[in-house]
């Protein structure tokens, strides 16, 4: 008997909204996140192959564009590099390209500091950025939410030539960030662990911000330019000034599993044509542009 119908049934069962919410949120989220961090780092090619095989039962994992096809640990697969040229970068200097692969979630104009995560659920930009961070440049700007699923490429890159000036690390919870949770948990992004990366475009000096938000089974954000791994047990500084120059498309870091990145630009930017909720986008494609 073929296992395909059984696998399809299991997928449908897990995707059922109430069950999915219970399985991914009404559980000891932080304990599971710590366990996943430990398990994914076990260096065993055999264990990695078995884990990836199970992973494929529930996701559409595609490794065809990965630089390597064999991995020593599950972590190596999560944070895989791509083959050269797998993600062309939009070269237009007036364009901010997508910093990551993802599915476009809520997006559009920030309304005097107010954003929405799902129908009927709003939150404030100043709460997302955290205390001490000036969100004024983006209070009526443009924003896009990019959700990374577990099977996607997990590294994120500079959307334009820029200088990163400051990183704020905000510890928090590890709610799932899938659409089911976003429809049920108020101010979810403001509750979860996250980092706020403040940068200025070169040569214009326009401010932009990237906000990587961690989630259940993730809760680890690697930033290359500071050589830090931010996580739930982080005991270092939470405010990190820096002067890191990045070229457009340069790799900035990665998530350990999959999560969300919010991108903010000032009011004289607009969404690139075709950017709308539900669209699948790849790193390097046009995300925003100067209006």
Backbone as JSON, one array per atom type, in Angstrom:
{
  "sequence": "XXXXXXXXXXXXXXXXXXXXXXXXXXXXXXXXXXXXXXXXXXXXXXXXXXXXXXXXXXXXXXXXXXXXXXXXXXXXXXXXXXXXXXXXXXXXXXXXXXXXXXXXXXXXXXXXXXXXXXXXXXXXXXXXXXXXXXXXXXXXXXXXXXXXXXXXXXXXXXXXXXXXXXXXXXXXXXXXXXXXXXXXXXXXXXXXXXXXXXXXXXXXXXXXXXXXXXXXXXXXXXXXXXXXXXXXXXXXXXXXXXXXXXXXXXXXXXXXXXXXXXXXXXXXXXXXXXXXXXXXXXXXXXXXXXX",
  "N": [[0.85, -1.2, 0.0], [0.54, 2.18, -0.86], [2.32, 4.87, 0.69], [1.71, 7.46, 0.26], [-1.03, 8.52, 0.34], [-1.43, 8.34, 3.13], [0.55, 10.06, 4.16], [-0.32, 12.46, 3.03], [-2.74, 12.72, 4.39], [-1.84, 13.02, 7.03], [-0.52, 15.47, 6.77], [-2.71, 17.18, 6.21], [-4.1, 16.89, 8.6], [-2.33, 18.01, 10.51], [-2.3, 20.58, 9.56], [-4.8, 21.48, 10.15], [-6.59, 24.06, 11.68], [-7.23, 24.46, 14.54], [-5.94, 22.27, 15.74], [-3.31, 22.66, 14.82], [-2.67, 25.07, 16.09], [-2.77, 24.28, 18.77], [-0.72, 22.33, 18.83], [1.55, 23.82, 18.26], [1.63, 25.99, 19.93], [0.23, 25.75, 22.46], [2.01, 24.42, 24.16], [5.06, 23.63, 25.98], [6.78, 26.09, 24.99], [9.33, 27.41, 25.1], [10.95, 25.44, 26.26], [10.81, 23.43, 24.3], [12.03, 24.82, 22.25], [14.65, 25.18, 23.23], [15.36, 22.48, 23.31], [15.24, 21.81, 20.58], [17.27, 23.44, 19.61], [19.48, 22.18, 20.77], [19.25, 19.54, 19.71], [19.4, 19.94, 16.91], [22.03, 20.57, 16.55], [23.51, 18.29, 16.85], [26.09, 16.41, 15.61], [25.89, 14.24, 13.27], [25.87, 12.55, 10.42], [24.11, 10.45, 9.66], [21.92, 10.7, 11.45], [21.16, 13.26, 10.67], [20.3, 12.77, 8.02], [18.1, 11.08, 8.5], [16.47, 12.78, 10.01], [15.97, 14.82, 8.17], [14.54, 13.37, 6.29], [12.17, 12.81, 7.72], [11.33, 15.43, 8.1], [10.72, 16.17, 5.48], [8.3, 14.87, 5.13], [6.37, 16.56, 6.06], [6.75, 19.05, 4.97], [7.52, 21.03, 2.03], [10.31, 20.61, 1.32], [13.01, 21.71, -0.53], [16.04, 21.09, -1.83], [17.46, 21.56, -4.09], [18.77, 23.85, -4.96], [20.76, 24.18, -3.15], [24.11, 24.61, -1.97], [25.45, 22.41, -0.91], [24.55, 18.94, -0.72], [24.57, 17.01, 1.17], [24.57, 16.74, 4.72], [26.04, 17.37, 7.91], [24.63, 17.8, 10.19], [21.34, 18.64, 11.42], [21.11, 21.35, 11.79], [23.01, 22.31, 9.94], [21.62, 21.9, 7.59], [19.33, 23.52, 7.95], [20.55, 26.05, 7.9], [21.69, 26.29, 5.42], [23.86, 27.14, 2.68], [23.5, 28.63, -0.59], [23.8, 27.67, -4.09], [26.14, 29.45, -6.17], [24.77, 32.32, -7.74], [22.13, 31.54, -7.45], [20.24, 33.25, -6.4], [19.49, 35.93, -7.96], [20.31, 39.41, -7.71], [18.4, 42.34, -7.61], [19.52, 45.03, -9.42], [18.91, 47.73, -9.51], [19.43, 50.89, -8.19], [17.5, 52.37, -6.94], [15.87, 50.62, -5.76], [14.85, 48.58, -3.04], [15.76, 45.4, -2.3], [14.35, 42.16, -1.55], [15.26, 40.93, 1.62], [15.32, 38.27, 2.18], [14.2, 34.91, 1.38], [10.68, 34.32, 1.34], [7.2, 34.49, 2.4], [4.95, 36.94, 1.59], [3.43, 38.75, 4.09], [1.33, 40.77, 6.04], [1.33, 44.1, 4.76], [2.19, 47.39, 3.47], [1.22, 50.81, 3.99], [2.37, 52.37, 6.92], [0.27, 53.57, 9.4], [0.38, 56.37, 10.95], [2.1, 55.26, 12.88], [0.81, 52.9, 13.41], [0.33, 49.44, 12.76], [-0.84, 46.4, 11.18], [-1.26, 42.95, 11.99], [-2.96, 40.92, 11.38], [-6.39, 40.54, 10.32], [-8.25, 42.77, 12.18], [-6.44, 42.84, 14.26], [-4.14, 44.9, 15.59], [-0.98, 46.63, 16.04], [1.6, 48.65, 17.6], [4.25, 50.51, 16.17], [6.28, 51.55, 17.79], [6.22, 49.87, 19.97], [7.03, 47.48, 18.85], [9.68, 48.12, 18.09], [10.81, 48.63, 20.54], [11.82, 50.0, 23.8], [13.5, 53.16, 23.89], [14.18, 53.3, 21.23], [13.93, 55.26, 18.34], [11.2, 55.5, 16.42], [10.2, 57.31, 14.67], [11.01, 57.97, 11.9], [9.63, 56.05, 10.45], [6.96, 56.16, 10.97], [4.93, 56.88, 9.25], [5.63, 55.45, 7.1], [6.61, 52.78, 4.88], [5.98, 49.3, 5.03], [6.82, 45.79, 5.1], [5.95, 42.47, 5.82], [7.7, 39.51, 6.02], [7.38, 36.12, 5.93], [9.19, 33.31, 6.84], [9.08, 29.99, 6.05], [9.67, 26.73, 7.53], [11.0, 25.15, 5.67], [12.33, 26.84, 3.96], [15.06, 28.77, 2.52], [17.23, 30.09, 4.91], [18.88, 32.25, 5.39], [19.57, 35.78, 5.68], [19.86, 38.96, 4.0], [21.47, 42.09, 3.02], [19.24, 44.59, 1.98], [19.97, 46.66, 0.36], [22.79, 48.74, -0.57], [24.3, 49.78, 2.35], [24.82, 51.22, 5.66], [24.98, 49.72, 8.67], [23.9, 50.84, 11.71], [23.03, 50.37, 14.33], [22.0, 47.85, 16.62], [19.32, 46.48, 18.32], [18.57, 44.16, 20.78], [15.85, 42.27, 21.78], [14.62, 40.33, 24.16], [12.21, 37.68, 24.47], [9.09, 35.92, 24.07], [8.29, 32.76, 22.39], [6.29, 32.37, 20.42], [4.62, 30.64, 17.76], [4.78, 31.9, 14.42], [3.04, 31.61, 12.34], [0.21, 32.03, 10.04], [-2.1, 31.16, 11.41], [-1.57, 31.52, 14.16], [-1.09, 34.27, 14.11], [-3.61, 35.26, 13.71], [-4.76, 34.89, 16.13], [-3.26, 35.58, 18.39], [-2.72, 38.46, 20.07], [-0.69, 41.28, 19.21], [1.59, 39.8, 18.49], [4.2, 39.86, 17.29], [5.38, 41.76, 18.88], [5.67, 40.46, 21.23], [7.42, 38.36, 20.89], [10.85, 37.11, 20.82], [13.32, 39.2, 19.33], [15.29, 41.14, 17.0], [16.3, 44.46, 16.29], [17.43, 46.02, 13.56], [19.02, 48.87, 12.66], [19.67, 50.98, 9.95], [21.37, 52.98, 7.41], [20.87, 54.01, 4.1], [23.22, 53.93, 1.42], [24.27, 56.07, -1.19], [22.43, 57.87, -0.11], [21.59, 58.23, 2.55], [19.11, 57.65, 3.59], [16.99, 56.31, 6.12], [16.53, 52.87, 7.06], [14.99, 49.89, 8.37], [15.39, 46.63, 9.65], [13.69, 43.94, 11.06], [14.24, 41.09, 12.4], [12.33, 38.43, 13.6], [12.17, 35.98, 16.0], [10.94, 32.61, 16.66], [8.94, 29.78, 17.82], [10.98, 26.94, 18.19], [13.03, 28.26, 16.98], [14.42, 30.99, 17.89], [17.09, 31.8, 17.81], [19.35, 33.98, 16.45], [21.69, 34.68, 14.14], [24.15, 37.12, 13.69], [26.37, 38.25, 11.47], [28.0, 40.55, 11.22], [28.39, 41.52, 13.74], [29.35, 39.36, 14.93], [27.84, 37.67, 16.66], [25.56, 35.44, 18.32], [22.38, 35.68, 18.89], [20.09, 34.74, 21.38], [17.75, 32.95, 23.53], [19.09, 32.63, 25.94], [20.86, 34.68, 26.0], [23.27, 36.81, 27.4], [24.6, 39.11, 26.97], [25.17, 42.56, 25.9], [22.21, 44.48, 25.25], [21.79, 46.66, 23.69], [23.48, 47.56, 20.89], [25.61, 49.48, 19.41], [27.03, 50.07, 16.16], [29.13, 50.12, 13.21], [28.75, 48.96, 10.51], [29.44, 48.31, 7.28], [27.64, 47.34, 4.44], [27.24, 45.71, 1.33], [24.83, 45.67, -1.37], [22.76, 42.88, -1.16], [24.57, 41.47, 0.34], [25.33, 38.93, 2.7], [23.88, 39.01, 5.89], [23.19, 37.5, 8.1], [21.59, 34.69, 9.79], [18.62, 32.72, 10.5], [18.06, 30.1, 12.87], [16.14, 28.28, 12.18], [13.39, 29.02, 11.08], [11.38, 31.88, 10.43], [10.36, 35.22, 10.78], [10.79, 38.3, 9.01], [10.56, 41.76, 9.3], [10.42, 44.59, 7.25], [11.24, 47.98, 7.01], [10.76, 51.21, 5.58], [11.18, 54.74, 4.77], [8.55, 57.28, 4.19], [8.73, 58.15, 1.51], [9.11, 55.97, -0.02], [7.7, 53.15, -1.79], [5.71, 50.15, -2.18], [7.08, 47.61, -4.26], [5.98, 46.83, -7.61], [3.46, 44.35, -7.72], [3.88, 43.3, -5.19], [2.21, 41.8, -2.68], [-0.05, 40.52, -0.16], [0.46, 37.12, 0.59], [2.06, 36.51, -1.55], [4.78, 34.64, -2.85], [8.15, 35.26, -2.41], [11.56, 35.74, -3.4], [14.86, 36.04, -2.03], [16.56, 38.95, -3.05], [14.79, 39.79, -5.05], [12.83, 42.61, -6.18], [11.47, 44.58, -3.61], [10.69, 47.02, -2.38], [10.61, 50.45, -3.53], [11.89, 53.69, -4.4], [9.45, 56.16, -4.5]],
  "CA": [[0.0, 0.0, 0.0], [1.33, 3.4, -0.97], [2.29, 5.73, 1.89], [1.4, 8.83, -0.15], [-2.29, 9.0, 0.93], [-1.26, 8.5, 4.58], [1.32, 11.29, 4.39], [-1.2, 13.59, 2.72], [-3.71, 12.83, 5.48], [-1.13, 13.58, 8.17], [-0.31, 16.9, 6.5], [-3.98, 17.88, 6.37], [-4.44, 16.89, 10.01], [-1.48, 18.97, 11.2], [-2.63, 21.92, 9.09], [-6.08, 21.88, 10.67], [-6.24, 25.25, 12.44], [-7.24, 24.3, 15.99], [-4.88, 21.32, 16.12], [-2.03, 23.3, 14.57], [-2.43, 26.06, 17.15], [-2.47, 23.54, 20.0], [0.57, 21.64, 18.72], [2.69, 24.74, 18.14], [1.58, 27.1, 20.89], [-0.18, 25.31, 23.79], [3.05, 23.48, 24.56], [6.16, 24.38, 26.59], [7.45, 26.61, 23.8], [10.75, 27.68, 25.3], [11.63, 24.17, 26.49], [10.96, 22.78, 23.0], [12.99, 25.6, 21.49], [15.97, 24.81, 23.73], [15.64, 21.1, 22.87], [15.51, 21.81, 19.14], [18.59, 24.01, 19.43], [20.46, 21.14, 21.09], [19.13, 18.41, 18.78], [19.82, 20.3, 15.55], [23.48, 20.72, 16.52], [24.17, 16.99, 16.95], [26.82, 16.15, 14.36], [25.75, 12.85, 12.86], [25.28, 12.52, 9.07], [22.98, 9.52, 9.6], [20.8, 11.34, 12.13], [20.72, 14.37, 9.83], [19.52, 12.23, 6.9], [16.81, 10.6, 9.01], [15.68, 13.96, 10.41], [15.53, 15.5, 6.94], [13.5, 12.53, 5.69], [10.93, 13.07, 8.46], [10.99, 16.82, 7.79], [10.12, 16.21, 4.13], [6.93, 14.36, 5.18], [5.44, 17.62, 6.46], [7.04, 20.3, 4.26], [8.0, 20.89, 0.65], [11.74, 20.93, 1.37], [13.68, 21.63, -1.83], [17.47, 21.35, -1.67], [18.08, 21.54, -5.41], [19.63, 25.02, -5.17], [21.73, 24.24, -2.06], [25.52, 24.38, -2.35], [25.74, 21.04, -0.51], [23.4, 18.05, -0.67], [24.71, 16.17, 2.36], [24.78, 17.61, 5.87], [26.51, 16.69, 9.11], [23.65, 18.02, 11.26], [20.11, 19.29, 10.96], [21.45, 22.77, 11.76], [23.68, 22.6, 8.67], [20.59, 21.96, 6.55], [18.54, 24.72, 8.21], [21.3, 27.28, 7.59], [22.44, 25.96, 4.21], [24.19, 28.12, 1.67], [22.98, 28.32, -1.93], [24.74, 27.68, -5.19], [26.36, 30.8, -6.71], [23.81, 32.75, -8.75], [20.8, 31.0, -7.21], [19.35, 34.36, -6.07], [19.93, 37.18, -8.6], [20.01, 40.62, -6.94], [17.94, 43.48, -8.42], [20.63, 45.98, -9.41], [18.42, 49.11, -9.54], [19.8, 51.58, -6.96], [16.3, 52.94, -6.33], [15.08, 49.48, -5.28], [15.23, 47.72, -1.91], [15.41, 44.03, -2.63], [13.95, 41.35, -0.41], [16.43, 40.43, 2.34], [15.24, 36.82, 2.4], [13.05, 34.22, 0.83], [9.58, 34.42, 2.28], [5.84, 34.71, 1.94], [4.55, 38.28, 2.0], [2.28, 38.82, 4.99], [0.78, 42.13, 6.05], [2.24, 45.07, 4.15], [1.53, 48.61, 3.04], [1.59, 52.04, 4.66], [2.19, 52.51, 8.36], [-0.71, 54.63, 9.64], [0.72, 57.11, 12.17], [2.7, 54.36, 13.85], [-0.01, 51.71, 13.63], [0.41, 48.4, 11.76], [-1.71, 45.28, 11.49], [-0.67, 41.64, 11.75], [-4.05, 40.15, 10.8], [-7.64, 41.28, 10.37], [-8.74, 43.11, 13.5], [-5.36, 42.83, 15.25], [-3.17, 45.94, 15.29], [0.06, 46.87, 17.04], [2.27, 49.93, 17.42], [5.63, 50.35, 15.75], [7.2, 51.83, 18.89], [6.29, 48.68, 20.82], [7.85, 46.51, 18.13], [11.08, 48.55, 18.13], [11.28, 48.57, 21.92], [12.11, 51.28, 24.46], [14.75, 53.82, 23.54], [14.38, 53.36, 19.79], [13.11, 56.27, 17.68], [10.51, 54.96, 15.25], [9.62, 58.43, 13.93], [11.2, 57.93, 10.45], [8.79, 55.04, 9.8], [5.59, 56.24, 11.5], [4.04, 56.92, 8.09], [6.43, 54.88, 6.03], [6.15, 51.56, 4.21], [6.53, 48.11, 5.67], [6.46, 44.47, 4.57], [6.23, 41.33, 6.69], [8.11, 38.33, 5.26], [7.39, 34.92, 6.77], [10.01, 32.21, 6.35], [8.65, 28.68, 6.52], [10.8, 25.91, 7.98], [11.72, 24.54, 4.55], [12.94, 27.85, 3.11], [16.42, 29.28, 2.73], [17.08, 30.82, 6.16], [19.83, 33.36, 5.55], [19.03, 37.07, 5.25], [20.87, 39.76, 3.32], [21.23, 43.53, 2.97], [18.34, 44.91, 0.86], [20.6, 47.71, -0.45], [24.05, 49.2, 0.01], [23.91, 50.51, 3.55], [25.66, 51.13, 6.84], [24.19, 49.34, 9.83], [24.34, 51.73, 12.79], [22.63, 49.97, 15.68], [21.19, 46.65, 16.79], [18.68, 46.29, 19.63], [18.09, 42.8, 20.99], [14.74, 42.26, 22.71], [14.26, 38.96, 24.5], [10.77, 37.53, 24.58], [8.48, 34.6, 23.97], [8.59, 32.04, 21.15], [5.05, 31.97, 19.74], [4.66, 30.38, 16.32], [4.43, 33.12, 13.68], [2.26, 31.27, 11.16], [-1.04, 32.8, 9.96], [-3.08, 30.73, 12.42], [-1.23, 32.21, 15.41], [-1.22, 35.71, 13.92], [-5.03, 35.59, 13.8], [-5.28, 34.58, 17.46], [-2.42, 36.13, 19.47], [-2.57, 39.9, 19.89], [0.65, 41.89, 19.29], [2.5, 38.65, 18.55], [5.59, 40.25, 16.99], [5.88, 42.56, 20.01], [5.87, 39.55, 22.35], [8.47, 37.39, 20.6], [12.25, 37.51, 20.74], [13.58, 39.86, 18.05], [16.38, 42.12, 16.91], [15.97, 45.61, 15.45], [18.64, 46.47, 12.87], [18.83, 50.21, 12.09], [20.7, 51.23, 8.94], [21.18, 54.09, 6.48], [21.24, 53.66, 2.73], [24.35, 54.64, 0.83], [24.79, 57.25, -0.5], [21.37, 58.83, 0.19], [21.41, 58.43, 3.99], [17.75, 57.31, 4.02], [16.97, 55.25, 7.13], [15.72, 51.67, 6.9], [15.09, 49.0, 9.52], [15.04, 45.22, 9.51], [13.36, 43.38, 12.36], [14.09, 39.62, 12.43], [11.56, 37.97, 14.76], [12.31, 34.55, 16.21], [9.69, 31.91, 16.95], [9.13, 28.46, 18.41], [12.03, 26.11, 17.58], [14.06, 29.11, 16.38], [14.99, 31.71, 19.03], [18.52, 32.07, 17.65], [19.57, 34.84, 15.29], [23.11, 34.92, 13.93], [24.5, 38.36, 13.0], [27.79, 38.12, 11.12], [28.77, 41.79, 11.33], [28.72, 41.69, 15.15], [29.87, 38.07, 15.36], [27.09, 37.24, 17.83], [24.4, 34.57, 18.15], [21.39, 36.14, 19.86], [19.22, 33.63, 21.73], [17.0, 33.15, 24.77], [19.98, 32.67, 27.09], [21.85, 35.74, 25.76], [23.55, 37.62, 28.58], [25.4, 40.25, 26.57], [24.49, 43.85, 25.77], [20.99, 44.48, 24.45], [21.92, 47.77, 22.76], [24.79, 47.34, 20.27], [25.98, 50.39, 18.32], [28.02, 49.5, 15.26], [29.33, 50.81, 11.94], [29.0, 47.84, 9.6], [29.1, 48.63, 5.89], [27.22, 46.15, 3.69], [26.85, 45.91, -0.06], [23.51, 45.13, -1.66], [22.76, 41.44, -1.28], [25.56, 40.84, 1.22], [24.72, 38.17, 3.78], [23.95, 39.63, 7.21], [23.05, 36.51, 9.16], [20.62, 33.64, 9.53], [17.81, 32.12, 11.54], [18.39, 28.7, 13.07], [15.07, 27.4, 11.7], [12.53, 29.77, 10.16], [10.63, 32.85, 11.23], [9.79, 36.38, 10.1], [11.54, 39.56, 8.96], [9.81, 42.94, 8.91], [11.26, 45.58, 6.58], [10.65, 49.31, 7.09], [11.4, 52.29, 4.82], [10.45, 56.01, 4.97], [7.33, 57.51, 3.43], [8.89, 58.4, 0.07], [9.2, 54.68, -0.7], [6.44, 52.45, -2.04], [5.89, 48.74, -2.48], [7.38, 47.29, -5.66], [4.81, 46.26, -8.3], [3.19, 42.93, -7.5], [4.06, 42.88, -3.79], [0.91, 41.73, -2.01], [-0.16, 39.45, 0.81], [0.38, 35.76, 0.05], [3.02, 36.29, -2.64], [6.06, 34.03, -2.54], [9.22, 36.1, -2.94], [12.9, 35.23, -3.12], [15.88, 37.03, -1.72], [17.1, 39.62, -4.22], [13.74, 40.38, -5.87], [12.41, 43.96, -5.77], [10.5, 44.59, -2.54], [10.25, 48.4, -2.29], [11.36, 51.34, -4.39], [11.61, 55.11, -4.2], [8.25, 56.53, -5.26]],
  "C": [[0.88, 1.24, 0.0], [1.19, 4.22, 0.3], [1.86, 7.15, 1.55], [0.07, 9.31, 0.44], [-2.18, 9.22, 2.44], [-0.53, 9.79, 4.9], [0.46, 12.52, 4.13], [-2.23, 13.81, 3.83], [-3.08, 13.43, 6.72], [-0.89, 15.07, 7.99], [-1.58, 17.69, 6.74], [-4.37, 17.97, 7.85], [-3.64, 17.95, 10.77], [-1.83, 20.4, 10.8], [-4.01, 22.38, 9.55], [-5.87, 22.94, 11.76], [-6.18, 25.03, 13.95], [-6.12, 23.38, 16.45], [-3.51, 21.94, 15.93], [-1.69, 24.28, 15.68], [-2.07, 25.37, 18.45], [-1.07, 22.93, 19.96], [1.75, 22.6, 18.76], [2.69, 25.87, 19.15], [1.18, 26.68, 22.3], [0.72, 24.17, 24.27], [4.12, 24.29, 25.28], [7.1, 24.92, 25.51], [8.95, 26.79, 24.0], [11.53, 26.4, 25.54], [11.84, 23.44, 25.16], [11.98, 23.5, 22.13], [14.42, 25.27, 21.92], [16.35, 23.4, 23.26], [16.0, 21.08, 21.4], [16.88, 22.4, 18.85], [19.68, 22.99, 19.71], [20.45, 20.01, 20.05], [19.69, 18.74, 17.41], [21.33, 20.39, 15.42], [24.22, 19.38, 16.61], [24.8, 16.65, 15.6], [26.84, 14.65, 14.08], [25.11, 12.84, 11.48], [24.07, 11.59, 8.97], [21.75, 10.13, 10.26], [20.27, 12.51, 11.3], [19.87, 13.87, 8.67], [18.15, 11.76, 7.35], [15.9, 11.77, 9.37], [15.14, 14.69, 9.19], [14.43, 14.69, 6.25], [12.16, 12.73, 6.38], [10.42, 14.48, 8.14], [10.26, 16.92, 6.45], [8.68, 15.69, 4.14], [5.92, 15.48, 5.4], [5.69, 18.95, 5.76], [7.49, 19.99, 2.84], [9.47, 21.32, 0.59], [12.4, 20.67, 0.03], [15.14, 22.04, -1.65], [18.2, 21.43, -3.0], [19.01, 22.72, -5.64], [20.65, 25.18, -4.05], [23.14, 23.94, -2.56], [25.92, 22.94, -2.04], [24.45, 20.23, -0.48], [23.43, 17.11, 0.53], [25.13, 17.05, 3.54], [25.18, 16.78, 7.08], [25.55, 16.85, 10.29], [22.41, 18.67, 10.67], [20.33, 20.79, 10.87], [22.11, 23.15, 10.44], [22.68, 22.71, 7.53], [19.73, 23.21, 6.71], [19.25, 25.97, 7.67], [22.13, 27.12, 6.32], [22.73, 27.18, 3.34], [23.62, 27.67, 0.33], [24.1, 28.28, -2.95], [24.94, 29.11, -5.68], [25.34, 31.12, -7.81], [22.4, 32.25, -8.55], [19.78, 32.09, -6.89], [19.89, 35.63, -6.71], [19.46, 38.4, -7.79], [19.56, 41.73, -7.89], [18.95, 44.61, -8.29], [20.19, 47.44, -9.37], [18.71, 49.78, -8.18], [18.61, 52.2, -6.24], [15.43, 51.86, -5.67], [15.7, 48.88, -4.02], [14.81, 46.31, -2.27], [15.01, 43.27, -1.37], [15.18, 40.8, 0.3], [16.44, 38.92, 2.49], [14.19, 36.22, 1.47], [11.91, 34.37, 1.82], [8.24, 34.5, 1.59], [5.41, 36.07, 2.47], [3.31, 38.18, 2.88], [1.66, 40.2, 4.91], [1.8, 43.1, 5.5], [1.45, 46.31, 3.76], [2.08, 49.83, 3.75], [1.38, 51.94, 6.17], [1.28, 53.72, 8.58], [-0.43, 55.3, 10.98], [1.21, 56.16, 13.27], [1.94, 53.07, 14.09], [0.13, 50.74, 12.46], [-0.6, 47.32, 12.1], [-0.99, 43.98, 11.18], [-1.68, 40.69, 11.12], [-5.33, 40.97, 10.97], [-8.09, 41.5, 11.8], [-7.68, 43.15, 14.58], [-4.28, 43.81, 14.83], [-2.07, 45.95, 16.35], [0.79, 48.15, 16.68], [3.74, 49.7, 17.09], [6.61, 50.61, 16.89], [7.3, 50.66, 19.85], [7.13, 47.6, 20.17], [9.33, 46.84, 18.25], [11.66, 48.51, 19.54], [11.64, 49.92, 22.48], [13.45, 51.85, 24.02], [15.02, 53.91, 22.06], [13.41, 54.35, 19.14], [12.51, 55.68, 16.41], [9.92, 56.04, 14.35], [9.82, 58.34, 12.41], [10.25, 56.98, 9.72], [7.32, 55.13, 10.22], [4.55, 56.34, 10.4], [4.77, 56.41, 6.86], [5.78, 53.65, 5.4], [6.76, 50.37, 4.93], [6.02, 46.85, 4.98], [6.83, 43.43, 5.62], [6.55, 40.13, 5.81], [8.19, 37.14, 6.2], [8.21, 33.83, 6.11], [9.45, 30.92, 6.91], [9.88, 27.84, 6.84], [11.61, 25.36, 6.82], [12.5, 25.54, 3.7], [14.42, 28.08, 3.42], [16.38, 30.27, 3.88], [18.06, 31.97, 6.36], [19.17, 34.66, 5.07], [20.17, 38.02, 4.89], [20.5, 41.24, 3.34], [20.34, 43.86, 1.78], [18.89, 45.99, -0.07], [21.97, 47.99, 0.16], [23.73, 50.09, 1.2], [25.01, 50.42, 4.61], [24.76, 50.85, 8.03], [24.75, 50.07, 11.04], [24.06, 51.19, 14.19], [21.81, 48.7, 15.62], [20.62, 46.65, 18.21], [18.2, 44.85, 19.7], [17.03, 42.82, 22.08], [14.35, 40.81, 22.96], [12.75, 38.87, 24.66], [10.32, 36.1, 24.47], [8.85, 33.94, 22.64], [7.3, 31.51, 20.53], [5.36, 31.6, 18.29], [4.22, 31.66, 15.6], [3.66, 32.79, 12.4], [0.93, 32.01, 11.17], [-2.07, 32.43, 11.02], [-2.83, 31.45, 13.74], [-1.43, 33.71, 15.27], [-2.68, 36.16, 14.01], [-5.57, 35.46, 15.22], [-4.52, 35.26, 18.6], [-2.19, 37.61, 19.22], [-1.11, 40.32, 20.05], [1.74, 40.82, 19.31], [3.94, 39.06, 18.32], [6.21, 41.05, 18.14], [6.13, 41.7, 21.24], [7.11, 38.68, 22.15], [9.87, 37.99, 20.66], [12.52, 38.12, 19.36], [14.82, 40.75, 18.16], [15.92, 43.23, 15.98], [17.27, 46.14, 14.87], [18.33, 47.82, 12.22], [19.98, 50.5, 11.14], [20.36, 52.46, 8.14], [21.68, 53.67, 5.11], [22.42, 54.5, 2.27], [24.08, 54.83, -0.66], [23.72, 58.2, 0.03], [21.24, 59.16, 1.67], [20.01, 58.13, 4.48], [17.79, 56.19, 5.06], [16.13, 54.06, 6.69], [15.87, 50.85, 8.19], [14.67, 47.6, 9.12], [14.77, 44.68, 10.91], [13.18, 41.87, 12.21], [13.41, 39.21, 13.72], [11.7, 36.46, 14.86], [10.97, 33.94, 16.6], [9.99, 30.56, 17.57], [10.08, 27.63, 17.56], [13.13, 26.93, 16.94], [14.84, 29.77, 17.51], [16.5, 31.78, 18.99], [18.72, 32.82, 16.35], [21.06, 35.14, 15.2], [23.3, 36.22, 13.15], [26.0, 38.33, 12.73], [28.58, 39.38, 11.46], [29.09, 42.15, 12.79], [29.34, 40.43, 15.73], [29.19, 37.63, 16.66], [25.98, 36.28, 17.4], [23.42, 34.95, 19.25], [20.38, 35.03, 20.1], [18.63, 33.87, 23.11], [17.89, 33.21, 26.0], [21.06, 33.76, 26.94], [22.01, 36.61, 27.0], [24.42, 38.84, 28.24], [24.58, 41.52, 26.5], [23.25, 43.72, 24.9], [20.95, 45.66, 23.48], [23.35, 47.74, 22.21], [25.03, 48.32, 19.12], [27.04, 49.74, 17.44], [28.15, 50.4, 14.02], [29.73, 49.75, 10.92], [28.52, 48.2, 8.21], [28.77, 47.34, 5.14], [26.87, 46.54, 2.26], [25.49, 45.28, -0.3], [23.59, 43.63, -1.88], [23.75, 40.73, -0.39], [24.85, 40.12, 2.36], [24.95, 38.84, 5.12], [23.88, 38.6, 8.34], [22.06, 35.44, 8.77], [19.77, 33.37, 10.76], [18.23, 30.66, 11.68], [17.33, 27.78, 12.46], [14.21, 28.11, 10.67], [11.72, 30.74, 10.97], [10.12, 33.97, 10.35], [10.79, 37.53, 10.1], [10.58, 40.66, 8.54], [10.78, 43.97, 8.36], [10.54, 46.92, 6.59], [11.47, 50.3, 6.26], [10.58, 53.57, 5.02], [9.3, 56.18, 3.98], [7.51, 57.77, 1.96], [9.23, 57.12, -0.69], [7.8, 54.13, -0.91], [6.74, 50.98, -2.28], [6.22, 48.56, -3.95], [6.14, 46.69, -6.31], [4.67, 44.76, -8.02], [3.36, 42.45, -6.09], [2.71, 42.95, -3.09], [0.88, 40.51, -1.09], [-0.32, 38.1, 0.12], [1.38, 35.46, -1.05], [4.29, 35.62, -2.11], [7.16, 34.86, -3.2], [10.56, 35.48, -2.57], [13.85, 36.37, -2.81], [16.42, 37.61, -3.02], [16.06, 40.24, -5.12], [13.35, 41.75, -5.31], [11.3, 43.87, -4.74], [9.86, 45.97, -2.38], [11.08, 49.24, -3.26], [11.02, 52.79, -4.04], [10.45, 55.52, -5.1], [8.53, 57.63, -6.26]]
}
